[in-house]
Amino acid sequence: MDGHDADDPKQSTADMTVFVQNLLQQMQSRFQTMSDSIITKIDEMGSRIDELEQSINDLRAEMGQEGSPSPSSALKLKDEPKSADDSA
């Protein structure tokens, strides 16, 4: 019986080792899948931001305001007619 009892703890330890290894492999696989998904979404967001920037630049070019910030351009346009009205 002593020999049989000695085999059970060894088998139990081996089973536990296999179980833990399988669990760690599953966790690693899930983390890799999540990581890949996050990286893909970040790349998609980067592409969308690039497209948005291009659209904004296209709109600025169409409006003739390329290279100048919109708020300062709007202020200049508001100030000019007031100055002209005051002097007239």
Rosetta constraint file for C-alpha pairs under 8 A:
AtomPair CA 1 CA 5 HARMONIC 6.09 0.50
AtomPair CA 2 CA 6 HARMONIC 6.18 0.50
AtomPair CA 3 CA 7 HARMONIC 6.46 0.50
AtomPair CA 4 CA 8 HARMONIC 6.59 0.50
AtomPair CA 5 CA 9 HARMONIC 7.13 0.50
AtomPair CA 6 CA 10 HARMONIC 6.80 0.50
AtomPair CA 7 CA 11 HARMONIC 6.03 0.50
AtomPair CA 8 CA 12 HARMONIC 5.92 0.50
AtomPair CA 9 CA 13 HARMONIC 5.96 0.50
AtomPair CA 10 CA 14 HARMONIC 6.13 0.50
AtomPair CA 11 CA 15 HARMONIC 6.02 0.50
AtomPair CA 12 CA 16 HARMONIC 6.07 0.50
AtomPair CA 13 CA 17 HARMONIC 6.07 0.50
AtomPair CA 14 CA 18 HARMONIC 6.24 0.50
AtomPair CA 15 CA 19 HARMONIC 6.10 0.50
AtomPair CA 16 CA 20 HARMONIC 6.06 0.50
AtomPair CA 17 CA 21 HARMONIC 6.09 0.50
AtomPair CA 18 CA 22 HARMONIC 6.12 0.50
AtomPair CA 19 CA 23 HARMONIC 6.13 0.50
AtomPair CA 20 CA 24 HARMONIC 6.07 0.50
AtomPair CA 21 CA 25 HARMONIC 6.15 0.50
AtomPair CA 22 CA 26 HARMONIC 6.19 0.50
AtomPair CA 23 CA 27 HARMONIC 6.19 0.50
AtomPair CA 24 CA 28 HARMONIC 6.03 0.50
AtomPair CA 25 CA 29 HARMONIC 6.08 0.50
AtomPair CA 26 CA 30 HARMONIC 6.20 0.50
AtomPair CA 27 CA 31 HARMONIC 6.09 0.50
AtomPair CA 28 CA 32 HARMONIC 6.04 0.50
AtomPair CA 29 CA 33 HARMONIC 6.18 0.50
AtomPair CA 30 CA 34 HARMONIC 6.17 0.50
AtomPair CA 31 CA 35 HARMONIC 5.94 0.50
AtomPair CA 32 CA 36 HARMONIC 6.07 0.50
AtomPair CA 33 CA 37 HARMONIC 6.17 0.50
AtomPair CA 34 CA 38 HARMONIC 6.14 0.50
AtomPair CA 35 CA 39 HARMONIC 6.17 0.50
AtomPair CA 36 CA 40 HARMONIC 6.11 0.50
AtomPair CA 37 CA 41 HARMONIC 6.23 0.50
AtomPair CA 38 CA 42 HARMONIC 6.15 0.50
AtomPair CA 39 CA 43 HARMONIC 6.16 0.50
AtomPair CA 40 CA 44 HARMONIC 6.21 0.50
AtomPair CA 41 CA 45 HARMONIC 6.13 0.50
AtomPair CA 42 CA 46 HARMONIC 6.16 0.50
AtomPair CA 43 CA 47 HARMONIC 6.29 0.50
AtomPair CA 44 CA 48 HARMONIC 6.22 0.50
AtomPair CA 45 CA 49 HARMONIC 6.10 0.50
AtomPair CA 46 CA 50 HARMONIC 6.20 0.50
AtomPair CA 47 CA 51 HARMONIC 6.20 0.50
AtomPair CA 48 CA 52 HARMONIC 6.08 0.50
AtomPair CA 49 CA 53 HARMONIC 6.11 0.50
AtomPair CA 50 CA 54 HARMONIC 6.20 0.50
AtomPair CA 51 CA 55 HARMONIC 6.15 0.50
AtomPair CA 52 CA 56 HARMONIC 6.17 0.50
AtomPair CA 53 CA 57 HARMONIC 6.17 0.50
AtomPair CA 54 CA 58 HARMONIC 6.06 0.50
AtomPair CA 55 CA 59 HARMONIC 6.15 0.50
AtomPair CA 56 CA 60 HARMONIC 6.16 0.50
AtomPair CA 57 CA 61 HARMONIC 6.11 0.50
AtomPair CA 57 CA 66 HARMONIC 7.08 0.50
AtomPair CA 58 CA 62 HARMONIC 6.19 0.50
AtomPair CA 59 CA 63 HARMONIC 6.18 0.50
AtomPair CA 60 CA 64 HARMONIC 6.07 0.50
AtomPair CA 60 CA 65 HARMONIC 5.12 0.50
AtomPair CA 60 CA 66 HARMONIC 5.02 0.50
AtomPair CA 61 CA 65 HARMONIC 6.07 0.50
AtomPair CA 61 CA 66 HARMONIC 5.02 0.50
AtomPair CA 65 CA 69 HARMONIC 7.60 0.50
AtomPair CA 65 CA 70 HARMONIC 7.40 0.50
AtomPair CA 65 CA 73 HARMONIC 7.80 0.50
AtomPair CA 68 CA 72 HARMONIC 7.64 0.50
AtomPair CA 68 CA 73 HARMONIC 6.90 0.50
AtomPair CA 69 CA 73 HARMONIC 6.39 0.50
AtomPair CA 70 CA 74 HARMONIC 6.10 0.50
AtomPair CA 71 CA 75 HARMONIC 6.30 0.50
AtomPair CA 72 CA 76 HARMONIC 6.22 0.50
AtomPair CA 73 CA 77 HARMONIC 6.28 0.50
AtomPair CA 74 CA 78 HARMONIC 6.30 0.50
AtomPair CA 75 CA 79 HARMONIC 6.13 0.50
AtomPair CA 76 CA 80 HARMONIC 6.13 0.50
AtomPair CA 77 CA 81 HARMONIC 7.03 0.50
AtomPair CA 78 CA 82 HARMONIC 6.90 0.50
AtomPair CA 79 CA 83 HARMONIC 6.30 0.50
AtomPair CA 80 CA 84 HARMONIC 6.26 0.50
AtomPair CA 81 CA 85 HARMONIC 6.03 0.50
AtomPair CA 82 CA 86 HARMONIC 6.10 0.50
AtomPair CA 83 CA 87 HARMONIC 6.33 0.50
AtomPair CA 84 CA 88 HARMONIC 6.21 0.50
